[in-house]
Amino acid sequence: MGDKTQTHPGAAGRALTADQPASIRNVVLVGHSGSGKTTLVEALALTAGAVNRAGRVEDGGTVSDYDEIEHRQQRSVQLSLVPLAWDGIKINVLDTPGYADFVGELRAGLRAADAALFVVSASDGVDGSTRLVWEECAAVGMPRAIVITHLEAARADFEETTRICAEAFGDDDPDAVLPLYLPLRGAEGPDGHAPVTGLVGLLSRKLSDYSSGERKESEPGEDQLPDLDEARNRLIEGIIAESEDETLMDRYLGGEQVEIKTLIQDLERAVARGRFFPVLAAAPAADGARQGLGTVELLDLITGGFPTPFEHPVPGVTTPDGKARELKPCDTDGPLAAEVVKTASDPYVGRISLVRVFSGTLRPDRTVHVSGHGLTDRGHEDHDVDEKIGALSMPFGKQQRPLTQAVAGDLVCVAKLGHAETGDTLSAKDDPLLMEPWQMPDPLLPVAIQAHSKADEDKLSQGLSRLVAEDPTMRLEHNQDTHQVVLWCLGEAHADVALERLRGRYGVQVDVVPHKVSLRETFANRATGRGRHVKQSGGHGQYAICEIEVEPLPGGSGIEFVDKVVGGAVPRQFIPSVEKGIRAQAAKGVAAGHPLVDVRVTLLDGKAHSVDSSDAAFQTAGALALREAAADARIHLLEPVAEVGVLVPDDYVGAVMSDLSGRRGRLLGTEQVGAGRTLIRAEVPEFEIGRYAVDLRSLSHGTARFDRAYARHEPMPAQIAERIREQGGDEG
């Protein structure tokens, strides 16, 4: 586990295939944007022999080639798989974006992995969003380790960063977050900075010197031993505290020497079971170097300390009709149960699905059952369909290397699954199964779009359907009230990437337009109206007169129609016509063009003509009567109000509550949720929270989350309603 004495050959295990789950490790890299995750992946690939010294794969590309959007934005925006081999073990490294807008890609990586590697920059420390992900991993018992990067930065301090990590991640037991190695610095340069040139193993007492560009072992100097012994003793005590041998601590404190082999075995068990979280250091290789600092130790940790897929329980599985099914973890001969964790489109190959196999063995050119359920609220249709899968492959830079099979526990790319979407289940066609979906954040930032031209309008629907099939954190809405097409996203960067993919991948140009909020109108007081529709211009005339009374009703009542006509003033066959005309006019609005709601309309009287009265004439008269009543009444503009729940660290409670008040919010209450967090519940007009997903992130430094649900429509303040009427719109 990093304290091995052999030097690993650079091309160790070029055959990146696995025929049994025990020889697979699935690890996801987690960390804030700019922490160095992608650079670390490339350094690991160099050490494992996956790339040459120039950082290129055999086809000339890089092992973690970005798409064009990532090139332009200079950051990762999607989950990527980089397979490596080390000591006969296949390592599936899942590199995730660090920016909060792409947390859906991170959640997919967590679902596909069996362990997490938290990447922390020595110059930036631990941010709030990384702490939240750590807590998510802790809740499901996922094994974790920490890698400290950017040690070359000015004022970078490994010991201080380790202390910050222990404070942030070791709430229950700070002694469970301890370093396995201490970095050693060389001579100071002209700028006064001493570069890190090697690591000293706390258990082995061996020095790993990387100053030549390749790892070489030696003995530490006498001047390094005091610091080494202090850290070593603390590490040994931390390992022994997690040992299954309850007598070991007493023996150690009694002066007994514990064998290194025993300590390493206890350490590996504690890491694999998510009870101990080692801290390591890593840095990319210098130009022309063969190995980056700490990469050998890190690969040893992954292969020796991280769990095999056998220790990852299968997510909840049912038949499509909801009956529970029990599956053995990682049974290569069991029923096929695999999950699409990512969907992408390749301009040459078509749709490519990244799949995690949880049970059974997936083989190319077989027919599988594709099940997708539970995302209808995000613009996805439930579907059950049989499809013949195409080739199986493994990504390597821009290339896809063919595979003959993917056993339980492995990750694989599947081509030409035309109906499969992210989150779908693949199973045998004669034994269809459905896996419980992983938790995904709700997209809460609305982006209203329209086609740029008629040609784009023809392609828009198909482009949007493909977009949401790839990204389950995006919701597509066709708003029936505002007649807008709305993409609900996680943030501005998420929206930018979605629109750029529409343009670049699907050839659809769209324009972003102001998002409209669904407003309503209602009567503030009782009013009467007379609708007179009398026309005679040769031929068959039109004659209909009706008199109505309109009165307001409580919110949520809709439109109530009452007939109080006596004496047959309006013939019975035309009373439904009056109601139809009134309801049609109510749907169009009576003041600012928004639907009229929550009123009772009573038909009191009217007149008809034996020849010229008709259904159409009384519909028109009913509409005219409602408009006349509205002209004599005060009309309230109703705005939608959302019930909002904000989960925020206690440090930001005051700022968030003050901000909600400034948005015309009404506080409903607060409650403590766990240690150091408060749930704030409030009612806020939807006009005021159109960009709340962006504003809250800024206000809380990415540490707060919120949800929203429609509560009701209620009257808008007069001055705001007047401004909306003057603007002639309802932008939110």
VOGU-3710 file (C-alpha; in Angstrom, 3 decimals, decimal comma):
1> mgdktqthpg> 0,000/0,000/0,000  2,583/2,465/-1,122  5,321/1,023/1,090  6,339/-1,651/-1,378  10,003/-1,873/-2,207  9,848/-2,809/-5,896  9,931/-0,228/-8,662  6,940/-0,633/-10,937  7,527/-0,890/-14,673  5,972/1,994/-16,573
11> aagraltadq> 3,963/-0,237/-18,889  2,548/-2,403/-16,130  -0,502/-4,223/-17,394  -1,251/-2,750/-20,824  -4,160/-5,198/-21,288  -6,955/-3,173/-19,738  -9,434/-6,003/-19,520  -10,801/-7,907/-16,550  -12,337/-11,359/-16,457  -13,224/-11,322/-12,758
21> pasirnvvlv> -14,504/-8,629/-10,378  -11,647/-9,168/-7,910  -9,216/-7,620/-10,432  -11,229/-4,384/-10,815  -11,159/-1,147/-8,830  -13,633/1,646/-9,555  -12,618/5,002/-8,101  -14,161/8,444/-8,567  -12,179/11,670/-8,213  -13,956/14,402/-6,256
31> ghsgsgkttl> -12,887/17,970/-5,615  -13,677/21,590/-6,320  -12,971/23,154/-9,683  -9,258/23,825/-10,065  -8,128/21,340/-7,426  -6,152/19,379/-10,029  -8,260/16,261/-10,647  -7,697/16,013/-14,389  -3,983/16,771/-14,014  -3,779/14,009/-11,407
41> vealaltaga> -5,503/11,524/-13,750  -2,959/12,289/-16,455  -0,103/11,873/-13,962  -1,471/8,474/-12,910  -1,823/7,479/-16,560  1,820/8,375/-17,187  3,040/6,324/-14,233  0,845/3,368/-15,231  2,275/3,442/-18,758  -0,976/4,498/-20,409
51> vnragrvedg> 0,664/7,551/-21,997  4,166/8,441/-23,093  6,386/11,076/-21,521  4,715/13,779/-23,579  1,415/12,815/-22,005  0,054/11,368/-25,250  -1,626/8,051/-26,021  -0,663/5,987/-29,031  -3,000/7,847/-31,407  -1,406/11,162/-30,445
61> gtvsdydeie> -4,193/12,436/-28,200  -4,305/12,741/-24,434  -5,778/10,062/-22,206  -8,386/12,521/-20,944  -9,203/14,392/-24,145  -11,750/17,136/-23,564  -14,547/17,900/-25,971  -14,562/21,279/-27,679  -16,665/22,855/-24,944  -14,109/21,880/-22,298
71> hrqqrsvqls> -11,333/23,304/-24,461  -13,119/26,642/-24,676  -14,223/26,800/-21,040  -10,918/25,455/-19,688  -12,668/23,192/-17,192  -14,281/19,769/-17,041  -18,017/19,787/-17,688  -18,694/16,051/-17,906  -17,859/12,708/-16,351  -15,000/10,902/-18,103
81> lvplawdgik> -13,648/7,380/-17,698  -9,906/6,690/-17,829  -9,016/2,983/-17,478  -5,552/2,140/-16,129  -3,725/-1,046/-15,136  -1,432/-1,538/-12,130  -0,073/-4,761/-10,673  -2,533/-6,828/-12,707  -5,506/-4,760/-11,483  -7,748/-2,797/-13,822
91> invldtpgya> -8,473/0,652/-12,371  -11,465/2,540/-13,747  -10,766/6,160/-12,850  -13,837/8,411/-13,072  -12,885/12,068/-13,398  -15,752/14,379/-12,412  -16,301/18,118/-12,882  -15,682/20,208/-9,794  -18,006/23,066/-10,654  -21,335/22,977/-8,822
101> dfvgelragl> -23,399/23,290/-12,009  -22,300/19,809/-13,055  -23,082/17,994/-9,824  -25,232/15,599/-11,851  -22,064/14,270/-13,503  -20,510/13,919/-10,044  -23,517/11,952/-8,739  -23,272/9,620/-11,743  -19,595/9,055/-10,924  -20,417/8,277/-7,298
111> raadaalfvv> -23,029/5,759/-8,443  -20,564/3,978/-10,728  -17,636/3,909/-8,284  -16,796/1,769/-5,268  -14,483/4,320/-3,612  -13,792/8,051/-3,768  -10,542/9,959/-3,976  -10,968/13,515/-2,671  -8,536/15,900/-4,341  -7,687/18,925/-2,179
121> sasdgvdgst> -5,509/21,811/-3,318  -2,879/22,876/-0,780  -3,352/26,458/-1,954  -7,166/26,516/-1,711  -8,118/24,094/1,072  -11,546/22,465/1,415  -14,619/24,268/0,112  -18,188/23,853/1,327  -19,434/21,833/-1,648  -16,642/19,275/-1,164
131> rlvweecaav> -17,692/18,861/2,467  -21,245/18,155/1,320  -20,046/15,429/-1,043  -17,968/13,902/1,765  -21,091/13,727/3,907  -22,987/12,046/1,059  -20,255/9,424/0,809  -20,232/8,974/4,575  -23,998/8,400/4,571  -23,597/5,348/2,322
141> gmpraivith> -20,296/4,184/3,834  -18,226/4,739/0,679  -14,465/4,279/1,265  -12,501/7,494/0,804  -8,941/8,782/0,670  -7,539/12,291/0,300  -4,867/13,503/-2,121  -3,268/16,886/-1,545  -2,146/18,648/-4,731  -0,520/21,957/-5,680
151> leaaradfee> 2,308/21,519/-3,201  4,456/23,489/-5,621  2,392/26,634/-4,923  3,845/29,423/-2,841  2,979/29,052/0,852  1,626/25,524/0,237  1,770/23,650/3,541  1,093/19,890/3,570  0,811/19,645/7,344  -1,611/22,564/7,592
161> ttricaeafg> -3,733/21,250/4,719  -3,830/17,838/6,413  -5,023/19,502/9,601  -7,759/21,331/7,636  -8,826/18,028/6,064  -8,987/16,319/9,463  -11,107/19,190/10,764  -13,411/19,171/7,724  -13,731/15,431/7,201  -13,067/13,915/10,624
171> dddpdavlpl> -16,070/15,151/12,584  -16,547/11,801/14,300  -12,856/10,925/14,636  -10,096/13,336/13,512  -7,539/10,525/14,058  -9,182/8,632/11,193  -7,787/11,276/8,766  -4,009/10,893/8,847  -1,149/11,008/6,317  0,602/7,849/5,123
181> ylplrgaegp> 3,576/9,831/3,811  5,316/13,106/4,584  6,626/15,245/1,716  10,306/16,160/1,674  11,500/19,427/0,168  14,714/20,093/-1,657  16,943/23,154/-1,563  15,340/26,575/-1,729  15,363/28,280/-5,109  15,987/31,955/-5,882
191> dghapvtglv> 12,368/32,716/-5,020  12,805/31,209/-1,549  10,539/28,278/-2,372  11,732/24,740/-1,659  10,170/22,228/-4,091  8,858/18,869/-2,920  11,257/16,225/-4,211  10,145/13,079/-2,416  8,008/11,321/0,156  8,884/9,360/3,241
201> gllsrklsdy> 6,657/6,406/4,144  5,521/6,523/7,753  5,136/2,751/8,041  8,122/1,611/5,977  10,483/4,450/7,020  11,613/4,479/3,387  12,285/7,611/1,352  10,827/7,754/-2,178  12,960/10,202/-4,132  11,292/11,640/-7,267
211> ssgerkesep> 13,887/14,337/-7,975  15,255/12,432/-10,987  11,809/12,097/-12,596  11,521/8,463/-11,540  10,852/6,971/-8,142  13,902/5,699/-6,265  13,923/4,380/-2,703  16,495/5,160/-0,042  16,825/5,617/3,703  15,797/8,943/5,312
221> gedqlpdlde> 18,462/11,103/6,913  18,959/11,270/10,670  17,647/14,851/10,749  14,316/13,654/9,336  13,663/10,920/11,888  12,191/12,980/14,809  9,339/14,388/12,660  8,906/10,987/11,077  8,614/9,139/14,393  6,008/11,520/15,823
231> arnrliegii> 3,769/11,241/12,761  4,447/7,501/12,532  3,335/6,831/16,098  0,110/8,758/15,568  -0,590/6,840/12,340  0,031/3,469/13,995  -2,310/4,352/16,854  -4,943/5,465/14,345  -4,662/2,182/12,435  -4,722/0,059/15,576
241> aesedetlmd> -7,827/1,907/16,788  -9,646/0,533/13,712  -8,179/-2,980/14,005  -10,480/-5,957/14,405  -8,002/-7,288/16,977  -9,226/-5,583/20,140  -6,101/-6,658/22,082  -3,712/-4,972/19,652  -3,915/-1,492/21,214  -3,158/-2,794/24,702
251> rylggeqvei> -0,200/-4,788/23,387  1,117/-1,788/21,453  0,795/0,573/24,429  2,503/-2,088/26,530  5,599/-1,768/24,324  5,031/-4,688/21,930  6,314/-4,093/18,399  3,516/-4,605/15,859  4,643/-6,111/12,565  4,434/-3,826/9,545
261> ktliqdlera> 2,594/-6,572/7,658  -0,137/-6,590/10,327  -0,424/-2,805/10,270  -0,748/-2,725/6,477  -3,421/-5,437/6,535  -5,386/-3,567/9,221  -4,947/-0,314/7,304  -6,222/-1,835/4,043  -9,261/-3,326/5,801  -10,072/-0,030/7,542
271> vargrffpvl> -9,788/1,920/4,273  -11,877/-0,595/2,312  -14,619/-0,472/4,943  -14,747/3,306/5,084  -13,427/3,659/8,634  -9,997/5,186/7,963  -9,191/7,923/5,434  -5,516/8,163/4,497  -3,981/11,406/3,253  -1,449/11,323/0,429
281> aaapaadgar> 0,378/13,896/-1,696  0,750/13,964/-5,468  2,154/16,201/-8,176  2,380/15,921/-11,979  5,588/14,782/-13,592  8,020/17,408/-14,801  8,664/17,684/-18,532  10,317/14,496/-19,742  9,898/12,748/-16,386  8,467/9,267/-16,197
291> qglgtvelld> 6,602/9,472/-12,912  4,823/12,204/-10,991  5,452/12,582/-7,289  3,314/10,275/-5,189  1,654/8,538/-8,145  3,167/5,130/-7,392  2,012/5,377/-3,780  -1,444/6,423/-4,889  -1,790/3,546/-7,363  -0,676/1,154/-4,638
301> litggfptpf> -3,338/2,561/-2,311  -6,051/2,124/-4,941  -5,121/-1,466/-5,770  -4,315/-2,541/-2,191  -6,634/-0,466/-0,028  -9,735/0,291/-2,051  -12,477/-2,349/-2,141  -13,303/-4,686/-4,981  -16,748/-4,461/-6,602  -17,798/-7,469/-4,457
311> ehpvpgvttp> -18,128/-5,041/-1,541  -20,505/-2,718/-3,405  -24,116/-3,801/-2,828  -26,411/-3,871/-5,822  -28,813/-0,890/-5,790  -32,463/-1,719/-5,203  -33,796/-3,878/-8,059  -37,397/-4,596/-9,019  -39,250/-6,009/-11,963  -40,866/-3,329/-14,184
321> dgkarelkpc> -44,179/-3,912/-12,363  -42,592/-3,145/-8,978  -41,855/-6,581/-7,476  -38,587/-6,655/-5,501  -35,694/-8,816/-6,721  -32,688/-9,846/-4,656  -29,388/-10,108/-6,548  -26,017/-11,264/-5,274  -23,364/-8,530/-5,393  -21,156/-8,842/-8,456
331> dtdgplaaev> -22,325/-12,302/-9,572  -20,855/-12,729/-13,062  -23,178/-15,670/-13,730  -26,261/-14,015/-12,252  -29,085/-12,150/-14,013  -27,888/-9,222/-16,090  -28,377/-5,919/-14,237  -26,477/-2,931/-15,603  -27,083/0,795/-15,484  -26,432/3,634/-17,911
341> vktasdpyvg> -24,501/6,198/-15,873  -23,760/8,556/-18,758  -25,008/9,102/-22,294  -23,078/10,971/-24,969  -23,316/11,493/-28,708  -20,360/10,933/-31,000  -20,546/12,543/-34,467  -19,190/9,358/-36,083  -20,403/6,504/-33,858  -23,723/7,945/-32,677
351> rislvrvfsg> -25,012/7,503/-29,136  -22,544/5,960/-26,673  -23,674/4,788/-23,243  -21,272/4,418/-20,321  -22,577/1,423/-18,376  -21,787/-0,002/-14,936  -22,452/-3,742/-14,766  -23,701/-4,725/-11,304  -24,654/-8,347/-12,022  -24,149/-10,812/-14,858
361> tlrpdrtvhv> -21,923/-10,371/-17,894  -22,583/-8,018/-20,797  -21,562/-9,170/-24,271  -21,668/-7,386/-27,638  -24,353/-7,951/-30,266  -26,852/-9,290/-27,712  -30,424/-8,130/-27,325  -31,096/-6,539/-23,937  -34,127/-5,000/-22,281  -33,913/-1,235/-21,671
371> sghgltdrgh> -36,073/0,112/-18,828  -36,454/3,763/-17,909  -38,952/4,960/-15,309  -39,486/7,749/-12,827  -38,305/10,872/-14,669  -41,547/11,915/-16,331  -41,463/15,151/-14,329  -38,272/16,091/-16,172  -39,491/15,610/-19,703  -38,584/11,910/-19,983
381> edhdvdekig> -41,123/9,280/-20,973  -41,317/5,916/-19,224  -40,066/3,280/-21,617  -39,541/-0,481/-21,848  -37,980/-1,697/-25,075  -35,747/-4,491/-26,331  -32,626/-3,357/-28,191  -29,666/-5,079/-29,764  -26,538/-3,509/-28,354  -23,612/-2,700/-30,589
391> alsmpfgkqq> -19,923/-3,067/-29,867  -18,475/-2,923/-26,351  -15,449/-0,725/-25,967  -13,131/1,021/-23,556  -12,349/4,726/-23,977  -8,748/5,685/-24,449  -8,306/9,290/-25,417  -10,419/9,812/-28,523  -10,264/6,125/-29,376  -12,657/3,357/-28,383
401> rpltqavagd> -10,819/0,038/-27,940  -13,042/-3,022/-28,490  -13,883/-5,449/-25,673  -15,307/-8,962/-25,910  -17,271/-8,716/-22,649  -17,826/-6,731/-19,473  -18,159/-8,715/-16,259  -20,050/-7,658/-13,136  -18,182/-4,826/-11,453  -16,746/-3,366/-14,660
411> lvcvaklgha> -17,476/-0,209/-16,610  -17,867/-0,287/-20,374  -18,995/1,869/-23,279  -21,917/0,484/-25,302  -22,627/1,720/-28,802  -25,927/2,227/-30,612  -28,405/1,966/-27,768  -30,839/4,271/-29,526  -33,472/4,427/-26,772  -31,300/4,260/-23,652
421> etgdtlsakd> -31,050/7,362/-21,486  -28,891/8,185/-18,488  -30,255/6,265/-15,490  -31,812/3,449/-17,535  -31,433/-0,234/-16,626  -30,109/-2,895/-19,016  -31,199/-6,470/-18,311  -31,913/-9,724/-20,113  -34,845/-9,479/-22,527  -36,477/-12,546/-20,942
431> dpllmepwqm> -35,851/-11,283/-17,381  -36,446/-7,511/-17,401  -35,329/-5,589/-14,317  -35,427/-2,001/-13,108  -32,802/-0,459/-10,833  -33,700/2,225/-8,324  -32,419/5,564/-9,718  -29,757/7,489/-7,881  -30,594/10,797/-6,257  -30,239/13,733/-8,618
441> pdpllpvaiq> -30,497/17,439/-7,801  -33,529/19,360/-9,009  -32,801/21,898/-11,759  -34,082/25,209/-10,432  -32,798/27,820/-12,901  -35,266/28,445/-15,759  -33,922/29,313/-19,221  -36,585/30,195/-21,804  -35,546/29,589/-25,403  -36,959/29,883/-28,895
451> ahskadedkl> -35,726/28,737/-32,283  -33,591/31,300/-34,091  -35,172/30,580/-37,482  -37,790/28,399/-39,142  -35,115/25,855/-40,045  -34,040/25,671/-36,397  -37,650/25,300/-35,294  -37,931/22,099/-37,317  -34,887/20,610/-35,521  -35,503/22,023/-32,040
461> sqglsrlvae> -37,749/19,284/-30,677  -35,393/16,457/-31,607  -32,338/18,338/-30,334  -33,987/19,043/-26,972  -35,137/15,446/-26,547  -31,583/14,216/-27,117  -30,227/16,797/-24,714  -32,466/15,741/-21,821  -31,873/12,047/-22,614  -28,176/12,626/-21,943
471> dptmrlehnq> -28,627/14,760/-18,830  -31,236/13,767/-16,215  -30,417/16,902/-14,187  -32,051/18,965/-16,931  -35,819/19,349/-17,187  -37,702/20,308/-20,319  -40,973/22,224/-19,914  -43,502/23,321/-22,507  -45,420/25,874/-20,437  -49,073/25,880/-21,455
481> dthqvvlwcl> -49,766/29,246/-19,815  -46,880/31,287/-21,210  -46,382/29,188/-24,368  -42,640/29,119/-23,693  -40,124/26,319/-24,075  -38,128/26,279/-20,831  -34,943/24,374/-19,999  -34,569/24,041/-16,247  -30,851/23,880/-15,411  -28,631/23,745/-12,321
491> geahadvale> -26,901/27,047/-13,008  -25,647/29,441/-15,648  -22,665/27,310/-16,663  -24,947/24,271/-16,997  -27,253/26,304/-19,251  -24,341/27,609/-21,342  -23,086/24,084/-21,993  -26,586/22,872/-22,893  -27,100/25,659/-25,424  -23,639/25,160/-26,879
501> rlrgrygvqv> -24,349/21,458/-27,316  -27,598/22,302/-29,073  -25,656/24,469/-31,498  -22,517/22,400/-31,962  -23,756/18,829/-31,628  -27,279/19,049/-33,017  -27,025/22,087/-35,283  -29,867/24,011/-33,604  -29,502/27,766/-33,124  -31,661/29,123/-30,308
511> dvvphkvslr> -32,217/32,497/-28,712  -32,585/32,978/-24,966  -35,636/35,106/-24,130  -36,907/36,489/-20,807  -38,598/33,812/-18,740  -42,258/34,471/-18,058  -44,071/33,677/-14,837  -47,596/32,292/-15,077  -49,801/35,118/-13,825  -53,564/35,086/-13,218
521> etfanratgr> -56,313/37,689/-12,911  -59,307/37,874/-10,583  -62,058/40,295/-9,535  -61,408/42,246/-6,355  -65,076/43,224/-5,951  -68,564/42,385/-7,175  -69,499/43,767/-10,599  -72,204/43,404/-13,248  -72,010/43,337/-17,020  -74,330/43,300/-20,000
531> grhvkqsggh> -73,369/41,587/-23,196  -75,277/42,704/-26,271  -74,545/41,079/-29,613  -77,087/42,240/-32,164  -76,269/42,403/-35,871  -78,508/42,607/-38,910  -76,803/43,093/-42,237  -78,830/41,082/-44,697  -79,439/37,383/-44,542  -79,413/35,559/-41,220
541> gqyaiceiev> -78,846/38,022/-38,340  -77,298/37,560/-34,890  -79,146/38,345/-31,682  -78,126/37,614/-28,093  -78,288/39,651/-24,898  -77,247/38,468/-21,453  -76,763/40,089/-18,083  -74,341/38,678/-15,530  -72,996/39,319/-12,067  -69,394/38,486/-11,155
551> eplpggsgie> -68,126/38,090/-7,586  -64,745/36,984/-6,226  -64,214/33,549/-4,670  -61,458/32,174/-2,392  -58,175/31,221/-4,013  -58,188/27,909/-5,847  -61,914/28,007/-6,641  -61,523/28,361/-10,390  -64,516/29,561/-12,435  -67,992/28,842/-11,089
561> fvdkvvggav> -71,019/29,406/-13,347  -74,530/29,780/-11,901  -77,788/30,018/-13,853  -80,488/32,215/-12,255  -82,473/33,034/-15,345  -86,251/32,956/-14,793  -89,117/32,976/-17,220  -87,112/31,684/-20,156  -85,504/35,057/-20,907  -82,565/33,043/-22,221
571> prqfipsvek> -83,731/29,793/-23,808  -82,381/26,680/-22,065  -80,440/25,515/-25,114  -78,389/28,749/-25,130  -77,403/28,840/-21,438  -74,444/26,439/-22,045  -73,460/28,764/-24,890  -73,257/31,718/-22,511  -71,109/29,675/-20,126  -68,859/28,550/-22,966
581> giraqaakgv> -68,315/32,156/-24,081  -67,569/33,301/-20,529  -65,043/30,515/-19,956  -63,349/31,192/-23,277  -62,991/34,875/-22,402  -61,766/33,999/-18,885  -59,007/31,867/-20,393  -57,867/34,866/-22,472  -58,044/37,280/-19,531  -59,987/40,482/-19,009
591> aaghplvdvr> -57,308/43,061/-18,144  -53,702/42,141/-18,959  -54,169/38,951/-20,964  -53,752/36,452/-18,130  -56,309/33,720/-17,290  -59,160/34,797/-15,017  -59,674/32,585/-11,952  -61,522/32,379/-8,643  -64,811/34,053/-9,565  -68,486/33,109/-9,583
601> vtlldgkahs> -70,363/34,259/-12,684  -74,131/34,324/-12,327  -76,369/34,616/-15,377  -79,307/36,811/-14,295  -81,251/37,753/-17,376  -81,134/38,119/-21,128  -83,074/38,281/-24,374  -83,280/36,078/-27,429  -84,773/36,242/-30,925  -86,811/33,409/-32,335
611> vdssdaafqt> -84,878/33,471/-35,629  -81,566/35,292/-35,178  -80,388/33,822/-31,848  -77,751/31,101/-32,071  -75,077/29,266/-30,108  -72,355/31,488/-31,560  -74,276/34,678/-30,798  -74,743/33,782/-27,110  -71,080/32,746/-26,805  -70,117/36,200/-28,060
621> agalalreaa> -72,618/37,882/-25,741  -71,266/35,982/-22,721  -67,723/37,102/-23,527  -68,835/40,719/-23,979  -70,695/40,663/-20,650  -67,599/39,452/-18,799  -65,453/42,153/-20,411  -67,968/44,865/-19,454  -68,074/43,627/-15,857  -64,288/43,743/-15,716
631> adarihllep> -64,266/47,314/-16,985  -66,280/48,381/-13,949  -64,349/46,331/-11,375  -60,958/46,360/-9,738  -58,918/43,521/-11,216  -56,167/41,963/-9,142  -53,093/40,525/-10,828  -52,251/37,214/-9,120  -48,683/35,937/-8,969  -47,556/32,395/-8,129
641> vaevgvlvpd> -46,038/31,894/-4,698  -43,608/29,063/-3,993  -42,901/27,345/-0,713  -39,120/27,323/-0,432  -36,925/25,218/1,843  -33,304/26,341/2,200  -30,813/24,028/3,919  -27,922/26,227/4,975  -24,952/26,096/7,383  -25,649/27,987/10,574
651> dyvgavmsdl> -23,051/30,634/9,665  -25,210/31,826/6,786  -28,673/31,639/8,364  -28,907/35,379/9,033  -27,754/36,354/5,549  -30,161/33,929/3,872  -33,149/35,022/5,958  -32,395/38,673/5,259  -32,124/37,925/1,548  -35,442/36,074/1,524
661> sgrrgrllgt> -37,128/39,025/3,253  -35,750/41,299/0,547  -37,460/39,059/-1,998  -40,875/39,666/-0,366  -40,568/36,332/1,382  -42,604/35,333/4,428  -40,736/33,211/6,941  -42,624/30,066/7,974  -40,084/28,707/10,433  -36,667/27,154/10,952
671> eqvgagrtli> -35,486/23,839/12,269  -32,124/22,320/13,076  -31,063/19,572/10,676  -28,059/17,655/11,931  -24,981/19,371/13,294  -24,405/22,925/12,135  -27,242/23,149/9,590  -30,595/24,882/9,593  -33,605/24,377/7,336  -35,357/27,672/6,594
681> raevpefeig> -38,895/27,476/5,234  -40,493/30,477/3,605  -43,084/31,487/1,035  -41,636/33,616/-1,748  -43,219/34,988/-4,948  -41,849/33,171/-7,983  -41,059/36,547/-9,545  -38,348/36,938/-6,924  -36,615/33,559/-7,215  -36,039/33,150/-10,935
691> ryavdlrsls> -32,266/33,342/-10,387  -32,212/32,130/-6,794  -30,195/29,039/-7,759  -27,351/31,365/-8,773  -27,790/33,958/-6,033  -27,968/31,446/-3,160  -24,788/29,753/-4,302  -22,988/33,086/-4,232  -24,492/34,057/-0,890  -23,524/30,799/0,849
701> hgtarfdray> -20,279/30,071/-1,032  -21,817/26,960/-2,517  -22,804/25,407/0,819  -26,595/25,866/0,753  -29,282/23,983/-1,159  -32,931/24,736/-1,701  -36,091/23,220/-3,043  -39,283/24,843/-4,171  -42,900/23,808/-4,688  -45,883/25,732/-5,976
711> arhepmpaqi> -48,112/26,896/-3,120  -50,808/29,119/-4,683  -51,488/32,318/-6,597  -52,117/35,467/-4,564  -52,618/39,188/-5,328  -49,519/41,055/-6,376  -48,713/44,389/-4,686  -50,384/47,216/-6,587  -47,205/49,071/-7,519  -45,579/45,925/-8,930
721> aerireqggd> -48,751/44,944/-10,771  -48,917/48,399/-12,333  -45,319/48,130/-13,487  -46,028/44,746/-15,076  -49,046/46,175/-16,896  -46,998/49,120/-18,168  -44,302/46,780/-19,431  -46,967/44,768/-21,197  -45,446/41,482/-20,072  -44,842/39,102/-17,227
731> eg> -41,105/38,480/-17,231  -39,734/36,708/-14,217
//
